[in-house]
Structures are given as structure tokens and as C-alpha cells.
Amino acid sequence: YFSVYEVCKKYFSGENPNNSAAHAVSGVCATVASDAVFTPMDTVKQRLQLGNSAAYRGVFDCVKKVLKEEGFGAFYASYRTTVLMNAPYTAVHFTTYEALKRGLIEISPESVSDERVIVHATAGALAGASAAVITTPLDVVKTQLQCQGVCGCDRFKSSSIGDVVKTIVRKDGYKGLMRGWIPRTLFHAPAAAICWSTYEAAKAFFQEINASSESGT
């Protein structure tokens, strides 16, 4: 995820730290690559988290039953929706994070080294919260697709996002598309804060090691 992001950011931005469009595009590239790996695992996780998860005895039993009863494609039933959800999420997240990080550093550049963790955590939390709220409707659609036909969830004739949205709105109104936005935001804000502060600290650590190796010290 971060490897693809860093490579694409360097390629698209031309080393320009203020290129928000490059940050957004790089985030989209990162999520397309990572979601190809994560989507099957996320599908299994969602099914095991359902109230009637007794239908499966565990991870491997879930994988085996899905393969046998629904085929390999069932693991990727929500891939398109996941990418379409994560693309705007990551675009907003990375662009907001990079902008907030620059802004916070500019406020107090003389103490940036001492407050580096606070800067990254604050920017990450705000970016994660903003992206979570904006993309909640697509997350609801993704969950519906991953759990269709299980534990009373609707089964859809196609994986069309429009069809799922119409079904949700017909049953629960437009408020149904924002179901769970508060816990989603409360989850993503601290998660993003921890993720970014840890990632930036690790990146700085390895950059210092590389710099020391190149200088021969």
C-alpha cells in the first residue's frame, strides 16, 4: 500500500510537495493494488462477523464453503465497489493528510523535530475522519455485497452499485446509506493517526540509516 503510494507520488509529483493532484492519483493507485490482495480476506472477515456466523466453523471452513457453493468469484464480488469506495477515500485521505501535515509544519517550523509525532498523528486523525464520513455510503454498499444472501441480507441480481443503492434507499431511505458513519469515523480517526505516525517514524528511521550508509559513517 505505502510502497505503491511512495513510488507513484515520486513519479507523479516530480518531487513537488504541494502537488495535491499527484497525492490523490497516487493514493488511488495504491488502493487498486492493495485491494486486489485484501478484498478476499475482507469478504471472509465480514461473513464471520455476521450475527449468524455459526454457518461457518472458522476461516478455512468459510473459504471452503464459499468456494464450493458460490465459486472463486464470490471473493471478488465487492472488488469493484471496494476500489470505487477506497479510491475516493484514499484520494481524500492522502491529499488531506499531506496538506494538513504541511500546514502544521508551517505553523511552527522551528519545533517540527520535537513535535513530529504530534503533527503526523493530528494530520492523520483529521484526514482519516474526513475520508471516512465522505465514503460511508460506498462502505455500506460494499458490506451489502459481501454479505448478500447471508443472515437475512438481501441477495442482489447483479453487483451493480446502482441496484444496491436503490434497494437500500427503498428499504431504509437515504439515511440507510449513512448507517454506521459515527463508529466508522471513530474507528478511522485513531487508526489513521496511529498508522501515519508509525509509518512516518519508521520511514524517517530507515532514511537515516540509508543516509549513514551512503556517507560511510
ZIRAWO-V649832 format. One record per residue. N is the residue number from 0. PSI is psi in radians with two decimals (NA if undefined). OMEGA is omega in degrees with one decimal (* if undefined). NEAR is the number of other C-alpha atoms within 8 Angstrom. Layout:
BEGIN
N_PSI_OMEGA_NEAR / N_PSI_OMEGA_NEAR
END
This chain:
BEGIN
0_-1.02_-178.7_8 / 1_-0.53_178.2_6 / 2_-0.83_178.3_7 / 3_-0.71_179.6_11 / 4_-0.83_-177.2_12 / 5_-0.74_179.7_9 / 6_-0.81_-178.9_8 / 7_-0.66_179.3_10 / 8_-0.74_178.5_13 / 9_-0.67_-177.6_9 / 10_-0.83_-174.3_8 / 11_-0.54_-175.0_8 / 12_-0.36_-176.4_11 / 13_0.61_179.9_7 / 14_0.27_177.9_7 / 15_1.91_-175.5_6 / 16_-0.22_-178.1_6 / 17_0.15_-177.6_5 / 18_1.51_-177.2_8 / 19_-0.63_179.7_10 / 20_-0.70_178.7_7 / 21_-0.66_178.4_10 / 22_-0.71_-179.9_14 / 23_-0.83_-179.4_13 / 24_-0.70_-179.9_9 / 25_-0.66_177.1_15 / 26_-0.69_178.2_13 / 27_-0.77_178.5_13 / 28_-0.70_-179.4_11 / 29_-0.72_-177.3_13 / 30_-0.57_176.6_13 / 31_-0.74_-179.4_10 / 32_-0.82_-175.5_10 / 33_-0.59_-179.1_9 / 34_-0.46_177.0_11 / 35_-0.47_179.4_8 / 36_-0.71_-172.2_8 / 37_-0.51_-172.8_8 / 38_-0.84_178.8_13 / 39_-0.70_179.6_9 / 40_-0.64_179.5_9 / 41_-0.63_177.9_8 / 42_-0.79_178.4_11 / 43_-0.76_-179.8_12 / 44_-0.79_-179.1_8 / 45_-0.73_-178.3_11 / 46_-0.65_179.7_12 / 47_-0.37_-179.5_11 / 48_-0.19_179.0_7 / 49_2.69_-178.3_8 / 50_-0.62_-178.3_5 / 51_0.83_-177.2_6 / 52_0.00_177.4_10 / 53_-0.23_177.4_5 / 54_-0.37_179.3_5 / 55_2.44_-178.5_9 / 56_-0.10_-179.7_8 / 57_-3.03_-176.1_7 / 58_-0.92_-175.4_9 / 59_-0.61_177.5_6 / 60_-0.68_178.1_9 / 61_-0.83_179.8_13 / 62_-0.79_-177.5_9 / 63_-0.77_-178.2_8 / 64_-0.68_178.9_9 / 65_-0.75_178.0_12 / 66_-0.76_-175.9_10 / 67_-0.74_-172.6_7 / 68_-0.51_-173.6_6 / 69_-0.25_179.3_9 / 70_2.90_-176.3_8 / 71_-0.56_-177.7_8 / 72_-0.38_-179.7_7 / 73_-0.53_179.5_9 / 74_-0.40_-178.6_12 / 75_0.30_-179.4_10 / 76_-0.54_-177.7_10 / 77_0.17_-175.1_12 / 78_-0.84_-179.5_10 / 79_-0.77_178.9_8 / 80_-0.69_179.2_11 / 81_-0.79_178.5_13 / 82_-0.78_-180.0_11 / 83_-0.52_176.2_9 / 84_-0.83_-176.1_12 / 85_-0.45_179.6_11 / 86_-0.95_176.4_12 / 87_-0.61_178.2_11 / 88_-0.87_-177.7_12 / 89_-0.64_178.2_13 / 90_-0.83_178.4_14 / 91_-0.78_-176.8_12 / 92_-0.96_-175.9_12 / 93_-0.73_179.8_12 / 94_-0.78_179.6_12 / 95_-0.72_-179.6_10 / 96_-0.87_-178.0_12 / 97_-0.69_-179.9_11 / 98_-0.78_179.4_10 / 99_-0.67_179.1_10 / 100_-0.80_178.4_11 / 101_-0.75_-178.7_8 / 102_-0.76_179.8_8 / 103_-0.63_178.5_10 / 104_-0.68_-178.7_10 / 105_-0.46_179.2_7 / 106_-0.73_-178.2_6 / 107_1.22_-176.3_8 / 108_-0.47_-177.0_7 / 109_-0.39_-178.2_5 / 110_0.34_-174.9_7 / 111_-0.61_-179.5_10 / 112_-0.68_-178.9_6 / 113_-0.52_-174.6_6 / 114_0.33_-173.9_8 / 115_-0.79_-179.1_8 / 116_-0.72_179.8_9 / 117_-0.72_179.2_8 / 118_-0.86_-178.1_12 / 119_-0.71_-179.8_13 / 120_-0.76_-179.5_13 / 121_-0.84_179.2_9 / 122_-0.70_179.5_15 / 123_-0.76_-179.0_16 / 124_-0.81_-179.1_14 / 125_-0.69_179.1_10 / 126_-0.75_179.6_16 / 127_-0.71_179.7_16 / 128_-0.78_-179.2_12 / 129_-0.83_-178.6_11 / 130_-0.63_-178.8_13 / 131_-0.78_-179.3_13 / 132_-0.79_-175.9_10 / 133_-0.61_-173.6_8 / 134_0.18_179.3_12 / 135_-0.78_179.9_14 / 136_-0.72_179.5_10 / 137_-0.51_176.7_12 / 138_-0.65_176.9_10 / 139_-0.75_178.6_11 / 140_-0.77_-179.4_13 / 141_-0.78_-179.6_12 / 142_-0.70_178.4_9 / 143_-0.72_179.9_11 / 144_-0.67_-178.1_13 / 145_-0.50_-173.7_11 / 146_0.24_-176.3_12 / 147_2.39_178.0_10 / 148_0.02_-178.1_8 / 149_2.34_174.4_8 / 150_0.73_175.6_8 / 151_-0.01_179.3_5 / 152_2.58_179.4_9 / 153_2.57_171.3_8 / 154_2.28_-174.6_7 / 155_2.58_-178.8_9 / 156_-0.48_178.1_4 / 157_2.97_178.5_5 / 158_0.40_178.7_10 / 159_2.23_179.9_6 / 160_-0.67_179.9_8 / 161_-0.73_179.8_6 / 162_-0.73_-179.6_10 / 163_-0.74_179.4_13 / 164_-0.78_179.8_10 / 165_-0.71_179.8_8 / 166_-0.77_-179.6_8 / 167_-0.80_-179.2_12 / 168_-0.67_179.5_12 / 169_-0.68_-176.8_7 / 170_-0.76_-170.7_6 / 171_0.00_-176.6_8 / 172_3.13_-177.9_9 / 173_-0.43_178.3_8 / 174_-0.40_178.0_8 / 175_-0.45_179.6_9 / 176_-0.30_179.8_14 / 177_0.24_-179.1_10 / 178_2.24_176.8_9 / 179_0.23_-176.3_7 / 180_-0.54_-179.9_10 / 181_-0.94_177.6_6 / 182_-0.55_177.4_7 / 183_-0.76_179.1_11 / 184_-0.75_180.0_13 / 185_-0.44_176.3_9 / 186_-0.84_-172.5_8 / 187_-0.56_-178.6_12 / 188_-1.00_178.6_14 / 189_-0.58_179.2_10 / 190_-0.76_179.4_10 / 191_-0.65_178.7_13 / 192_-0.81_179.4_15 / 193_-0.77_-177.9_10 / 194_-0.91_-176.3_9 / 195_-0.74_-179.2_11 / 196_-0.67_177.5_13 / 197_-0.80_-179.0_8 / 198_-0.82_-178.3_8 / 199_-0.65_178.4_9 / 200_-0.76_178.6_9 / 201_-0.72_179.7_8 / 202_-0.77_179.1_8 / 203_-0.68_-179.8_8 / 204_-0.85_-178.3_8 / 205_-0.52_176.1_8 / 206_-0.66_178.0_8 / 207_-0.68_177.6_8 / 208_-0.76_178.6_8 / 209_-0.70_179.7_8 / 210_-0.68_178.9_8 / 211_-0.67_179.3_9 / 212_-0.72_-177.9_8 / 213_-0.52_-179.7_7 / 214_-0.15_177.0_6 / 215_0.29_179.5_5 / 216_NA_*_5
END
